[in-house]
Amino acid sequence: MKSQIILCSGGARSGKSEFAERLALSMEGRKAYVATGQAFDEEMVDRIKKHQERRGNIWTNFEIPLYLAEEWQHISSVADVILIDCLTMFTTNHMMAHGSIQGQEDANRLEDMVLSELEALLNLIKASDDKIVIFVTNEIGLGIVPDNKLARYFRDIAGRVNRTVATEADKLYLTISGVTIELKSQEVHING
C-alpha cells in the first residue's frame, strides 16, 4: 500500500498538535514523533517541555531541526506512523541557519533551498510503502500583512511550504479554537 500524507494546520495554540497526536495514536503501527523546534529561549524551552510531557513514552522521539530528508531512512525504519511537528519551525530553522536576508534575491534563494529539501522528503515518503506521515504547521497567512520585510519573507516562504505539502496531502485538517474540520475532500477544482 502506498504511503499516506496528512497535513494538520491551524493558528498558534489552536489545538492542531493535540489533534495530530490523537490522530496518530488512533492508527495502527509503531509511532515516531519528529520535533523540529529548538530551545533558543525561555518560551521555547517551556513549549518543548509541555509537548514532551503531553506525549509521554508512547513515541520514538527524534529532534531534527533541519534536513529531514537525510534522516528519513532512519525514521521510517523504526516507525509506521510518523508525526512531524512542525513545518513552521522547520522553515524558521532554515531562515536562522542560512544567514540574514538582505533582499528579495536572498529570500528567493532561501525559499528554493527550503522547498528543495521539503520536496526531497515528500518524494522519499511517496516512494515508501505503508507509512502514514502527519505534518503539523501553522496557518500564518490569514492576518494583516507584516510591517517588516523579514516577517513578510517568512510569511511567504511558510505559505509556499504549506501549499507544497497540502498539494501532496491525501487529507488536510484545519483546527480553529480546538475544532477540527477536514478540507481536502471539499477541495474545488477549476478546469481551464
C-alpha positions as CSV (number, residue, x, y, z in Angstrom):
1,M,0.0,0.0,0.0
2,K,1.3,3.5,-0.8
3,S,2.2,5.8,1.9
4,Q,-0.3,8.5,3.1
5,I,0.5,12.1,3.7
6,I,-1.7,14.2,6.1
7,L,-1.4,17.9,6.9
8,C,-2.8,19.4,10.1
9,S,-2.9,23.2,10.0
10,G,-4.2,25.9,12.2
11,G,-3.3,29.0,14.2
12,A,-1.0,29.2,17.2
13,R,-2.4,27.4,20.2
14,S,-5.4,26.3,18.1
15,G,-5.1,22.6,19.2
16,K,-3.7,21.3,15.9
17,S,-0.8,19.5,17.5
18,E,-3.0,17.7,20.0
19,F,-5.4,16.8,17.2
20,A,-2.4,15.4,15.1
21,E,-1.2,13.4,18.1
22,R,-4.7,11.9,18.8
23,L,-5.0,11.1,15.1
24,A,-1.6,9.3,15.0
25,L,-2.4,7.4,18.2
26,S,-5.7,6.2,16.6
27,M,-3.8,4.5,13.9
28,E,-2.2,1.0,13.9
29,G,1.6,0.7,13.9
30,R,4.8,2.0,15.6
31,K,4.8,5.7,16.3
32,A,7.6,8.3,15.8
33,Y,7.5,11.9,16.8
34,V,9.8,14.2,14.9
35,A,10.2,17.6,16.7
36,T,11.7,20.4,14.6
37,G,11.6,23.0,17.4
38,Q,14.8,24.3,19.0
39,A,15.0,25.7,22.5
40,F,16.6,29.1,21.8
41,D,14.7,31.0,24.5
42,E,12.7,30.5,27.7
43,E,9.4,30.4,25.8
44,M,10.6,27.6,23.5
45,V,12.0,25.7,26.5
46,D,8.6,25.8,28.1
47,R,6.7,24.9,24.9
48,I,9.0,21.9,24.2
49,K,8.7,20.7,27.8
50,K,4.9,20.8,27.6
51,H,4.9,18.9,24.3
52,Q,7.2,16.3,25.7
53,E,5.1,15.8,28.9
54,R,1.9,15.5,26.8
55,R,3.4,12.9,24.5
56,G,4.7,10.6,27.2
57,N,6.7,7.4,26.3
58,I,4.5,6.1,23.5
59,W,6.6,7.5,20.7
60,T,10.1,7.0,19.4
61,N,11.2,10.6,19.5
62,F,13.5,12.5,17.1
63,E,14.7,16.1,17.3
64,I,15.6,17.1,13.8
65,P,15.5,20.9,13.2
66,L,16.9,20.7,9.6
67,Y,17.4,18.3,6.8
68,L,14.5,15.9,7.4
69,A,15.1,14.1,4.1
70,E,18.6,13.0,5.3
71,E,17.0,11.3,8.3
72,W,14.1,9.7,6.5
73,Q,15.6,6.2,6.3
74,H,16.3,6.1,10.0
75,I,12.9,7.5,11.0
76,S,11.0,5.2,8.6
77,S,12.9,2.1,9.7
78,V,11.5,2.4,13.3
79,A,8.0,3.7,12.7
80,D,4.9,3.2,10.6
81,V,3.1,6.4,11.7
82,I,5.3,9.5,11.7
83,L,4.3,12.8,13.1
84,I,6.4,15.8,12.1
85,D,5.8,18.9,14.3
86,C,6.1,21.4,12.8
87,L,6.8,22.8,9.3
88,T,6.7,26.4,10.6
89,M,9.7,25.7,12.9
90,F,11.4,23.8,10.1
91,T,11.1,26.9,8.0
92,T,12.2,29.2,10.8
93,N,15.3,27.0,11.5
94,H,16.3,27.2,7.8
95,M,16.0,31.0,7.9
96,M,18.1,31.2,11.1
97,A,20.7,28.7,9.8
98,H,21.3,30.4,6.5
99,G,22.2,33.9,7.5
100,S,20.5,37.2,7.1
101,I,18.2,38.0,4.2
102,Q,19.3,41.2,2.6
103,G,16.7,41.4,-0.2
104,Q,14.4,39.5,-2.5
105,E,17.2,37.6,-4.2
106,D,18.3,36.1,-0.8
107,A,14.7,35.3,0.1
108,N,14.2,33.6,-3.2
109,R,17.4,31.5,-2.8
110,L,16.3,30.5,0.7
111,E,12.8,29.6,-0.5
112,D,14.3,27.4,-3.2
113,M,16.5,25.7,-0.7
114,V,13.7,25.0,1.8
115,L,11.3,23.8,-0.9
116,S,14.0,21.6,-2.4
117,E,14.6,19.9,1.0
118,L,10.9,19.5,1.5
119,E,10.3,18.1,-1.9
120,A,13.1,15.6,-1.4
121,L,11.4,14.4,1.8
122,L,8.0,14.2,0.1
123,N,9.5,12.1,-2.7
124,L,11.0,9.8,-0.2
125,I,7.7,9.4,1.6
126,K,5.8,8.8,-1.7
127,A,8.4,6.1,-2.6
128,S,7.9,4.3,0.7
129,D,5.2,1.7,1.4
130,D,2.8,1.6,4.3
131,K,3.8,4.8,6.1
132,I,1.5,7.4,7.4
133,V,3.2,10.8,7.7
134,I,1.3,13.6,9.6
135,F,2.7,17.1,9.2
136,V,1.7,19.9,11.6
137,T,2.0,23.5,10.5
138,N,0.8,27.0,11.4
139,E,-1.5,28.8,9.1
140,I,0.1,32.2,9.3
141,G,-1.2,34.0,6.2
142,L,-4.7,34.9,7.3
143,G,-3.8,38.1,9.2
144,I,-2.6,41.5,8.2
145,V,0.5,42.0,6.1
146,P,3.5,42.2,8.4
147,D,5.1,45.7,8.6
148,N,8.7,44.5,8.1
149,K,10.4,42.7,5.2
150,L,11.8,39.8,7.2
151,A,8.3,38.9,8.5
152,R,6.9,39.2,5.0
153,Y,9.6,36.9,3.6
154,F,8.9,34.4,6.4
155,R,5.2,34.5,5.8
156,D,5.6,34.0,2.1
157,I,8.1,31.1,2.4
158,A,6.0,29.4,5.1
159,G,2.9,29.8,2.9
160,R,4.7,28.1,0.0
161,V,5.9,25.3,2.3
162,N,2.4,24.7,3.5
163,R,1.0,24.8,-0.1
164,T,3.6,22.3,-1.2
165,V,2.7,19.8,1.4
166,A,-1.1,20.4,1.0
167,T,-0.8,19.7,-2.7
168,E,0.7,16.2,-1.9
169,A,-1.6,15.5,1.1
170,D,-4.3,12.9,1.0
171,K,-6.0,14.7,3.8
172,L,-5.9,18.2,5.1
173,Y,-7.2,19.1,8.5
174,L,-7.7,22.7,9.8
175,T,-8.1,23.3,13.6
176,I,-9.6,26.6,14.8
177,S,-10.2,27.2,18.5
178,G,-9.9,23.4,19.2
179,V,-12.4,22.4,16.5
180,T,-11.1,20.5,13.5
181,I,-12.5,20.0,10.1
182,E,-11.2,18.1,7.1
183,L,-10.7,20.2,3.9
184,K,-9.1,18.2,1.2
185,S,-12.3,16.2,0.4
186,Q,-14.0,19.6,-0.2
187,E,-11.3,21.0,-2.5
188,V,-12.6,22.8,-5.5
189,H,-11.0,22.2,-8.9
190,I,-11.5,24.6,-11.8
191,N,-10.5,23.3,-15.2
192,G,-9.4,25.7,-17.9
